[in-house]
């Protein structure tokens, strides 16, 4: 080993991207770029939801042109992808927080943007920001439209903290040009 060899930085094998295997939606990391719906989105966050029955969902936070959306991957019998954005709880016609506070559960049907959604699932578990412990407990409810193509999800964090999102199901092939970013 020569004197100048000591100054050469060896590449970290863990940080190397294998372009044939790592440039898929499910292997995206913060900083990656991906094209969807004629926009280039940057991955700005990654989270994991662990449900009580040893299931988990992965969530990538994507930003483009000031918009923040959530791409989620859930595997049950098959892999499902969804694309959603946060909405105000007040945009849901029913006062969900009040109803849940009174009855410990939401109503069976809700209305959002003049469309009816029916309760499809209730889950609870732990949320891991950046995929790391410690986890934060949550309860979630998913409401589906009649055509089962769009949904509204509501999450409860603690006694009185609620968040809602509205979205639709997508296919992996709709996302193209996955590239590692500069982070």
C-alpha positions in Angstrom: 0.0 0.0 0.0 1.5 3.3 -1.1 1.2 6.6 0.8 -1.5 8.0 -1.5 -3.6 4.8 -1.2 -4.3 5.7 2.4 -6.2 8.8 1.3 -8.4 7.0 -1.2 -11.9 6.6 0.2 -13.1 3.1 0.0 -16.8 2.9 -1.1 -19.2 1.7 1.6 -20.8 -1.5 0.2 -24.0 -0.7 2.0 -24.4 2.6 0.2 -23.9 1.2 -3.2 -26.9 1.1 -5.5 -27.4 -1.9 -7.7 -29.2 -0.4 -10.7 -30.6 -3.8 -11.7 -32.2 -4.6 -8.4 -32.5 -1.5 -6.2 -34.3 0.9 -8.4 -37.8 -0.4 -7.6 -40.6 1.3 -5.7 -40.3 -1.0 -2.7 -36.5 -0.3 -2.4 -36.7 3.5 -2.6 -34.9 5.5 0.0 -35.1 9.1 1.1 -33.6 11.3 -1.7 -34.7 9.0 -4.5 -36.7 10.5 -7.4 -39.6 8.8 -9.2 -42.0 9.9 -12.0 -45.7 9.6 -11.6 -48.6 11.4 -13.3 -46.3 13.6 -15.3 -44.4 14.9 -12.2 -41.1 14.0 -10.7 -41.5 13.3 -7.0 -38.7 13.3 -4.4 -38.8 10.8 -1.6 -38.6 13.0 1.5 -39.6 10.4 4.2 -40.1 6.7 4.9 -42.2 5.2 7.6 -43.5 1.8 8.7 -46.8 0.9 10.1 -46.8 -2.4 12.1 -50.3 -3.9 12.7 -51.3 -6.2 15.5 -51.4 -9.3 13.4 -47.8 -9.2 12.4 -48.6 -7.3 9.2 -46.9 -4.1 8.1 -47.2 -1.4 5.6 -44.4 0.8 4.2 -45.0 4.4 3.5 -42.9 6.8 1.3 -43.6 10.5 1.7 -43.2 12.2 -1.8 -42.9 15.9 -2.6 -43.4 17.6 -6.0 -44.2 21.2 -6.7 -45.0 21.9 -3.1 -47.4 19.0 -2.7 -46.8 16.3 -0.2 -48.4 12.8 -0.8 -48.0 9.3 0.6 -47.3 6.2 -1.4 -48.1 3.1 0.7 -47.2 -0.5 0.0 -49.2 -3.2 1.8 -49.0 -6.9 1.2 -51.8 -9.3 2.1 -52.5 -12.0 -0.4 -51.0 -9.7 -3.0 -49.2 -6.4 -3.0 -51.4 -3.3 -3.0 -50.2 0.3 -3.6 -52.1 3.4 -2.6 -51.5 7.1 -3.2 -53.0 9.6 -0.8 -52.8 13.1 0.6 -53.8 14.5 4.0 -57.1 16.2 4.3 -58.7 18.2 7.0 -60.9 16.3 9.4 -63.5 19.0 8.9 -63.7 18.1 5.2 -65.4 14.8 6.2 -69.1 15.7 6.6 -69.6 13.7 9.8 -67.9 14.9 12.9 -65.7 11.8 13.3 -63.7 12.9 16.4 -67.0 13.6 18.3 -68.6 10.4 17.1 -65.5 8.3 18.1 -65.3 10.1 21.4 -68.9 9.2 22.2 -69.0 5.6 20.8 -65.4 4.5 20.7 -65.8 3.8 17.0 -66.6 5.7 13.8 -70.0 5.6 12.0 -70.3 2.9 9.4 -70.6 5.4 6.5 -69.0 8.8 6.0 -69.2 11.4 3.2 -66.3 13.3 1.6 -66.5 15.5 -1.4 -70.2 14.5 -2.0 -69.2 10.8 -2.1 -70.2 8.1 0.3 -67.5 5.8 1.9 -68.2 2.6 3.9 -66.1 1.4 6.7 -63.9 -1.4 5.4 -61.3 -2.1 8.1 -60.2 -1.1 11.5 -56.6 -1.6 12.6 -54.3 -0.7 15.4 -50.6 -1.0 15.8 -47.3 0.9 16.0 -46.0 3.7 13.7 -42.2 3.9 13.2 -41.0 7.2 11.8 -38.1 6.6 9.5 -38.7 2.9 10.1 -37.0 3.2 13.5 -38.0 2.5 17.1 -39.6 3.6 19.3 -43.0 3.1 17.8 -46.0 5.3 18.4 -49.4 3.6 19.0 -52.3 4.4 16.7 -55.7 3.2 15.6 -56.8 3.5 12.0 -60.1 3.1 10.0 -60.3 2.8 6.3 -63.5 3.7 4.4 -64.0 2.6 0.8 -66.0 4.1 -2.0 -68.7 1.9 -3.7 -66.4 1.2 -6.6 -63.6 0.3 -4.2 -61.1 2.5 -6.1 -60.8 5.4 -3.7 -60.7 5.6 0.1 -60.6 7.8 3.1 -58.4 6.7 6.0 -58.6 8.2 9.5 -55.9 7.7 12.2 -56.2 8.3 15.9 -53.1 9.2 17.8 -53.8 9.4 21.5 -57.1 10.4 23.0 -58.1 13.4 20.8 -55.5 13.7 18.0 -56.9 12.6 14.6 -55.5 12.8 11.0 -57.3 11.9 7.8 -56.1 11.2 4.2 -58.0 10.6 1.0 -56.6 8.6 -1.9 -56.9 5.9 -4.5 -55.2 2.6 -5.4 -52.4 2.6 -8.0 -50.3 0.1 -9.8 -46.5 -0.2 -9.5 -46.0 0.1 -13.3 -47.5 3.6 -13.2 -44.3 4.8 -11.6 -41.2 5.2 -13.8 -37.7 6.6 -13.9 -36.7 5.7 -10.3 -33.4 7.2 -9.6 -31.2 7.5 -6.6 -31.1 11.1 -5.4 -28.3 13.3 -4.1 -28.8 12.8 -0.4 
